[in-house]
Amino acid sequence: MSQCTNESKDAWNMIIKPKTGWFDIDLKEIWRYRNLIGMFVKRDFVTFYKQTILGPLWYIIQPLFTTLVFTIIFGKVAKIPTDTIPPFLFYMSGNVMWAYFNDSFKLTSDTFNANAKIFGKVYFPRMTVPIAVVIITLLQFLIQFVLFLGFYFYFYLKGSPLNFSISLIFLPLLLIQMALFSLGAGMIISSLTTKYKDLRFAIGFILQLWMYATPVVYPLTQVPDWLRPYYVLNPMVSVVECFRYMFFGQSAIEMEYIFVSCAITTLILIAGIILFCRVEKTFMDTV
Amino acid sequence: MKTVIKIENLWKEYRLGVIGHKMLTHDLQSWWARIRGNEDPNSKIDFMSQDQHKMSKANGRFYALQGVDLEIQQGEILGIIGKNGAGKSTLLKILSRVTAPSQGLIKVKGRIASLLEVGTGFHPELTGRENVFLNGAILGMQRFEITRKLDEIIEFAGISRHIDTPVKRYSSGMHVRLAFAVAAHLDPEILIIDEVLAVGDADFQKKCLGKMESISGEGRTILFVSHQMNAIEKLCSRGIVLEQGNINFESEQIRDVIGHYLSGGGDDEQLSAEWINDNSIKSSRYFEPQEFFITDEKGARLTLPTKNSDDIYVNIKFRIKEIDPALSFGYELFNSEHKHVFICNQTDGSQSSWPEIKVGDNHVRSKIPRHLLNEGNYYIKMTALLYNRVWLVHPGKDSVKLDISIRGGLSDSPYWVKKRDGELAPIYLWEQA
């Protein structure tokens, strides 16, 4: 669907044609529909608060209990060192970050399946849906982040050695990277699920393994040196460790890991956009 | 006149059956088999010829649209009719960009809004007002446009009292009204309407029709798909008939278009409008049926379906060897649920009105007046008996049967545009008492 200007007097403002190349992508159109993205975010936000009283509370209970369990299992039973960071804060930081990725990846990867009904009825740029998802999940992240800050200050006042770093000003950039990465990865999976329907059932399993490949329940310092070059290919490694570095001032993260992570995030995002645009036009024929 | 939509050689291919595995596990299985040099356990058994014939369904392809060319002018109300599976919805889906064509091009001037989606964008938990904004955004409206039109939309939908109630508490009628109101106020240059008039009460239907007329009066274009021939006839300025993915007929005389479609047989299985005795009915001295068929007033055979504004004459040709004064024959009319609608015999009126019967061949007929039956399918069975003595042709045992199918022509009233409930659809007039 592209603009056409070579019709001299009567300008057609829309051409509907078969999908052609791999790069038939109209990002300008998504910008024109930014109002819709806002409406989707608002819809999810409003319905979320309308439906249950426990709803918002759930986002506090969930990380709290997971953190408690992690602290007991990995900290007390398995005795995984957390460097000098208080174990509870260590696990909570990993948890809050991972929860964001986990949820937005799971939701975006289900885009085509969950919206098949409305996609079959009316046209709008399909990418507005996953974009809205990563934004609304960001709101949920903020709730958990505030909880984290609460505990952070509690430990700080109790005199725990917490040295937050000046790099904290880059936190928004870190969140954007995390959002874009989960968007890209989610779009790749959602495109594949239109062809491979059984992939949907593997998502939970993939996420579970992925969490253990990310320094959520252990610090990067515990990863053997020979494994690290491969280990940091997972962009979430850098995201979680950067977050810890910002708040605790200590991490084995290095500048080159961050570059690798950003490069892979970009690649995944581009691949996601290309695949998604490839699938969105004809996906209705395969449902 | 400006062309607002130009469709050039449009094809849409669907693949039948499973081509390309749907399961990742199957793909992995095939891949593993290939590596080991085994036969792919998931390969299709190739029993069909490698014939590359384009139209054939045998190679797993089905062409829902086969090279459609069409130009639509500004301000037109184009009626699109066709049987189920003729490609109507595929065409609309491509126009509303739900799916992409396989080949060909559509050029469009202006914004297309489609009513295919009546209320699908609605979220049950949100209020009517919130849903107007959401639905408007889905249809591509900017926020300020919606704000500007909000009051008009609410008023048109007639739900001002419930606008801040969650949509899940709406009746289905309110739902549709709100959805139509949003789409109709989108100010699209081109509006696609698919069978929406089937919902909502008479009052709202009138409003919709009026709105559609005023939209086209403002120089905007409407594509209207319906099985309601009455609504098509009333609204459209031009019509096309789609058949097997092709435009079969096209005319500005909307009556001709409908006529062409109806003579093509409508949606139904084979209907027979005549019966000829092939000696399946045992002959009797007193009454031997020869032919049973329907005609118009001039005696021309009718093809099904007929219109409700046409009289139908039921004709019986029969042979008599010996006259029995107790002979009574006629037909019984049943609806599609096999319920009696009425019985009609040649002896129903006063004796003086009975047709004269002679030895040899006879041909009689009886009228089913226009505007009596409703739209729908009926069948009639011939009966003949010697009164109070013996059946000659029994409606249950012997099957001397005709189909009658009525589509369209219900009324010229602007408030009666689609089939109403009821077995009958007579037009009885009102007057000052």
Contacts between the chains, C-beta under 8 A, distances in Angstrom:
chain1	res1	chain2	res2	distance
A	1	B	97	7.1
A	4	B	107	7.4
A	7	B	107	7.6
A	10	B	2	6.9
A	10	B	3	7.4
A	10	B	109	6.7
A	11	B	109	7.4
A	12	B	6	7.7
A	12	B	107	4.0
A	12	B	108	6.2
A	12	B	109	5.6
A	13	B	108	6.8
A	13	B	109	6.0
A	13	B	110	6.7
A	14	B	107	7.5
A	14	B	108	4.3
A	14	B	109	7.9
A	14	B	112	7.7
A	15	B	105	6.5
A	15	B	106	7.2
A	15	B	107	5.6
A	15	B	108	7.5
A	16	B	94	6.4
A	16	B	95	7.3
A	16	B	97	6.3
A	16	B	100	7.3
A	16	B	101	6.7
A	16	B	105	7.2
A	16	B	106	4.0
A	16	B	107	7.9
A	16	B	108	6.8
A	17	B	100	7.5
A	17	B	101	7.0
A	17	B	104	7.7
A	17	B	105	5.2
A	17	B	106	7.5
A	18	B	100	5.6
A	18	B	101	5.3
A	18	B	102	5.7
A	18	B	103	5.9
A	18	B	104	7.5
A	19	B	100	5.2
A	32	B	140	7.9
A	33	B	137	7.6
A	33	B	140	7.0
A	35	B	137	5.1
A	35	B	141	7.8
A	35	B	142	5.9
A	35	B	143	5.3
A	36	B	137	4.2
A	36	B	138	6.2
A	36	B	140	7.9
A	38	B	137	7.7
A	39	B	133	6.2
A	39	B	134	4.9
A	39	B	137	4.2
A	39	B	138	7.7
A	40	B	134	8.0
A	42	B	130	7.9
A	43	B	123	5.5
A	43	B	126	6.3
A	43	B	130	7.5
A	43	B	134	5.8
A	46	B	125	7.5
A	46	B	126	6.4
A	46	B	130	6.8
A	47	B	123	6.3
A	47	B	125	4.3
A	47	B	126	6.7
A	50	B	125	5.2
A	50	B	166	7.8
A	51	B	125	6.3
A	117	B	120	6.2
A	118	B	117	7.3
A	118	B	120	5.1
A	118	B	121	5.9
A	118	B	138	7.7
A	119	B	98	7.2
A	120	B	98	6.0
A	121	B	98	6.8
A	121	B	116	5.3
A	121	B	117	3.6
A	121	B	120	4.5
A	121	B	121	7.9
A	122	B	96	6.7
A	122	B	98	7.1
A	122	B	114	6.5
A	122	B	116	6.8
A	122	B	117	3.9
A	122	B	120	6.8
A	122	B	121	6.6
A	122	B	138	6.0
A	122	B	139	7.0
A	123	B	96	5.6
A	123	B	97	3.7
A	123	B	98	5.8
A	123	B	114	7.9
A	124	B	138	5.5
A	124	B	139	7.9
A	124	B	140	6.7
A	195	B	20	6.8
A	195	B	22	7.1
A	196	B	21	8.0
A	196	B	22	6.9
A	196	B	23	6.4
A	196	B	24	3.9
A	196	B	27	7.1
A	197	B	22	5.3
A	197	B	23	6.7
A	198	B	22	7.9
A	198	B	23	4.9
A	198	B	24	5.4
A	198	B	25	6.0
A	199	B	24	5.3
A	202	B	24	7.7
A	281	B	99	7.0
A	281	B	100	4.0
A	282	B	99	6.0
A	282	B	100	5.5
A	284	B	93	7.3
A	284	B	98	5.6
A	284	B	99	4.5
A	285	B	14	6.2
A	285	B	15	7.9
A	285	B	99	5.8
